[in-house]
């Protein structure tokens, strides 16, 4: 999610500004089915991704799973200020130098493609958002390393998401993983609050300073989503008006979970 955005669309795509909700333990329990559903769709589309599979086929699979579950897509009518039009699909599929918001298109996956899948949906009134990256077919070591870095950064951020810390502790933990690997971090897009809507406050930057920012309290629910590029921290928008690509053509990877802060620590609602 961008650091600042205005969004239009149906219920799960409207951002609420300036309001940070704290959810009760009962509400967090109610969110679990949405988290499990989002995780299951991501797993199903990941497992279906293979050399020769069309991105539109993966989107159709996700759409079918949404319909079967009686869920609601958070993407199909999603129209933020940075999008050229409503998204029109139900999953983001970003290939190689497409690093975020990949609009599914008529493209058949090739051997060695680095594919990032990002999915959000609403079920029983609650939203969950999650992402992962894989290599299709024969992997390159540098791609596997980049994916592992985003996963390590996600784990580091989640570990800091506990009462008594601040958002800066989460962000600094994410950024530290990137910087230790010699990567720069783009701060235009990051994590975000999740609840009845897909994108809300607080914003969760992928780099920051410890002991700064929002105090973390039990009841906060948000998505943590590190995404890194191998050779740059600059991006541009593809001609489709949605897909964000690295400025130098280098590949990107993306990992994301929706988590809830409880008195006992973080709970990963989208655990796979």
C-alpha positions in Angstrom: 0.0 0.0 0.0 1.3 3.5 -0.7 2.2 5.8 2.1 -0.6 8.0 1.1 -3.6 7.0 -1.1 -7.2 7.7 -1.8 -9.2 4.7 -2.8 -12.6 4.0 -4.3 -14.5 0.8 -4.7 -16.6 -1.6 -2.7 -16.5 -2.2 1.0 -13.2 -4.0 1.3 -11.3 -1.4 -0.8 -12.1 1.9 0.9 -9.3 3.3 3.0 -10.2 5.0 6.3 -7.8 7.9 7.1 -6.8 8.9 10.6 -8.6 6.1 12.3 -6.6 3.2 13.8 -8.9 0.5 15.1 -8.2 -1.8 18.0 -10.0 -5.1 17.7 -11.2 -7.2 20.5 -10.0 -10.8 21.1 -13.4 -12.0 19.8 -13.1 -10.0 16.6 -9.6 -11.3 16.0 -11.0 -14.9 16.3 -13.7 -13.9 13.8 -10.9 -12.8 11.4 -9.3 -16.3 11.3 -11.5 -17.8 8.6 -10.7 -14.9 6.3 -7.0 -15.4 6.9 -7.2 -19.1 6.3 -9.2 -18.6 3.1 -6.7 -16.0 1.7 -3.8 -18.4 2.5 -5.6 -21.3 0.8 -6.2 -19.3 -2.4 -2.6 -18.2 -2.4 -1.4 -21.8 -2.0 -3.8 -23.1 -4.7 -2.6 -20.5 -7.3 1.0 -21.1 -6.3 0.6 -24.8 -6.8 -1.0 -24.2 -10.2 1.7 -21.9 -11.5 4.0 -23.8 -13.9 5.8 -23.4 -17.1 3.2 -22.8 -19.9 0.4 -21.7 -17.5 -1.2 -18.4 -18.5 -1.5 -15.7 -15.9 -5.2 -15.3 -16.8 -5.7 -19.0 -15.9 -4.3 -18.3 -12.4 -6.6 -15.3 -12.0 -9.6 -17.4 -13.2 -8.7 -20.1 -10.6 -8.6 -17.5 -7.8 -11.9 -16.0 -9.0 -13.5 -19.5 -8.9 -12.3 -20.1 -5.4 -13.7 -16.7 -4.3 -17.1 -17.6 -5.8 -17.1 -21.1 -4.3 -16.4 -19.7 -0.8 -19.0 -16.9 -1.0 -16.2 -14.4 -0.5 -15.7 -11.0 -2.0 -12.7 -9.8 -4.1 -10.9 -6.8 -2.7 -9.2 -6.2 -6.1 -11.7 -6.4 -8.9 -13.2 -3.0 -8.2 -10.1 -1.5 -6.5 -9.4 2.0 -7.9 -6.9 4.0 -5.8 -5.5 7.3 -6.9 -2.3 5.5 -8.3 -4.3 3.1 -10.5 -5.4 4.1 -14.0 -8.7 2.3 -13.7 -10.5 -0.3 -11.5 -8.1 -3.3 -11.3 -10.5 -5.7 -12.9 -8.8 -8.9 -11.7 -8.8 -10.7 -8.4 -5.1 -11.4 -7.8 -1.9 -9.5 -8.4 0.6 -11.6 -10.5 4.0 -9.9 -10.9 6.6 -11.5 -13.1 10.4 -10.8 -13.0 10.9 -7.0 -13.2 7.2 -6.5 -12.3 7.6 -6.1 -8.6 4.1 -5.0 -7.3 0.5 -4.8 -8.5 1.0 -7.0 -11.5 -2.1 -6.9 -13.6 -2.8 -10.4 -14.9 -2.5 -10.5 -18.7 -2.2 -13.0 -21.6 1.2 -14.3 -20.7 2.4 -17.9 -20.4 4.9 -18.5 -17.6 8.4 -19.4 -18.8 11.1 -21.5 -17.3 12.9 -19.5 -14.7 10.3 -16.8 -14.2 10.2 -15.2 -10.8 6.5 -14.9 -9.9 5.0 -12.9 -7.0 1.4 -13.6 -6.1 -0.5 -11.1 -3.9 -4.1 -11.8 -2.8 -6.7 -10.2 -0.6 -10.4 -11.0 0.0 -13.2 -10.4 2.4 -15.0 -13.3 4.1 -17.7 -13.0 6.7 -17.1 -9.3 6.8 -13.4 -9.4 7.5 -10.4 -8.9 5.1 -7.1 -10.8 4.9 -4.1 -9.9 2.7 -1.1 -12.1 1.9 1.6 -12.6 -0.7 4.5 -14.9 -1.7 7.1 -15.3 -4.4 8.2 -18.4 -6.3 10.4 -19.4 -9.2 8.6 -21.3 -12.0 10.7 -24.1 -13.4 14.5 -24.0 -13.1 15.5 -21.5 -10.4 18.4 -19.1 -10.4 20.3 -18.9 -7.1 20.0 -15.1 -6.9 16.2 -15.3 -7.3 15.9 -17.9 -4.5 18.2 -15.7 -2.3 16.0 -12.6 -3.0 12.8 -14.5 -2.1 14.5 -15.8 1.1 15.4 -12.3 2.1 11.8 -11.1 1.8 10.7 -14.1 3.9 13.4 -13.4 6.5 12.4 -9.7 6.6 8.8 -10.7 7.1 9.7 -13.0 10.0 11.8 -10.3 11.5 9.0 -7.7 11.3 6.5 -10.1 12.8 8.8 -10.8 15.7 8.7 -7.1 16.6 4.9 -6.8 16.4 4.2 -7.0 20.1 2.8 -4.7 22.8 5.3 -2.2 24.1 7.2 -1.9 20.9 6.6 0.8 18.2 6.0 0.6 14.5 9.6 1.8 14.0 10.8 -1.5 15.6 8.9 -3.5 12.9 10.1 -1.3 10.1 13.7 -1.3 11.3 13.8 -5.1 11.6 12.6 -5.4 8.0 15.0 -2.8 6.7 17.9 -4.3 8.5 17.5 -7.6 6.6 17.6 -5.7 3.3 20.6 -3.5 4.2 22.7 -6.3 5.5 22.2 -7.9 2.1 23.3 -4.7 0.3 19.8 -3.9 -0.9 18.1 -0.5 -1.0 14.5 -0.2 0.2 11.7 1.6 -1.6 9.4 3.4 0.8 6.6 4.3 -1.6 4.6 1.1 -0.8 4.5 -0.9 2.4 2.2 -2.7 4.8 -1.1 -1.3 6.1 -3.9 -1.7 8.5 -6.4 -4.5 7.8 -9.9 -5.1 9.2 -13.3 -4.5 7.6 -11.4 -2.8 4.8 -8.3 -3.9 2.9 -6.2 -0.8 3.3 -6.4 1.3 6.5 -4.1 2.9 9.0 -1.4 2.4 10.2 1.1 2.5 7.4 3.9 0.0 7.9 7.1 1.1 6.1 9.7 -1.4 5.1 12.5 0.6 6.7 12.6 2.8 9.8 14.2 3.7 13.1 13.7 1.7 16.3 11.6 3.1 19.1 9.9 5.6 16.8 6.4 5.8 15.5 3.1 4.4 16.6 3.1 2.5 19.9 1.9 -1.0 19.3 -1.0 -2.3 21.3 -3.0 -5.5 21.6 -5.9 -5.4 19.1 -3.9 -3.9 16.2 -4.3 -5.9 12.9 -2.1 -5.1 9.9 -0.3 -6.5 7.0 3.5 -6.6 6.9 4.8 -6.9 3.4 8.5 -6.5 2.6 9.3 -6.4 -1.1 12.8 -6.0 -2.4 14.5 -5.5 -5.8 17.9 -6.7 -6.6 19.5 -3.7 -8.2 17.5 -0.5 -7.4 14.9 1.1 -5.2 13.3 3.0 -8.0 10.1 1.9 -9.8 7.9 3.0 -12.7 4.3 2.2 -13.8 3.8 0.0 -16.8 1.6 1.1 -19.7 -1.2 -1.0 -18.3 -1.6 1.7 -15.6 -1.1 -0.8 -12.7 2.0 -3.0 -12.8 5.0 -1.5 -11.0 8.3 -2.4 -12.5 11.9 -1.9 -11.3 13.5 1.1 -13.1 16.7 -0.9 -14.1 14.9 -4.1 -15.1 16.1 -6.1 -12.1 13.8 -8.7 -10.5 11.8 -8.3 -7.4 10.2 -10.5 -4.7 7.4 -10.0 -2.2 6.2 -11.6 1.0 3.2 -10.7 3.1 1.1 -11.8 6.1 -1.8 -10.3 7.9 -1.0 -10.3 11.6 -2.9 -9.4 14.8 -1.1 -8.1 17.9 -2.3 -9.8 21.1 -1.1 -9.6 24.7 0.7 -12.9 24.1 2.5 -11.5 21.0 1.8 -11.6 17.2 -0.7 -14.0 15.6 -0.3 -14.7 11.9 -3.8 -14.8 10.5 -2.7 -15.9 7.0 -0.3 -18.6 8.1 0.2 -21.3 5.4 
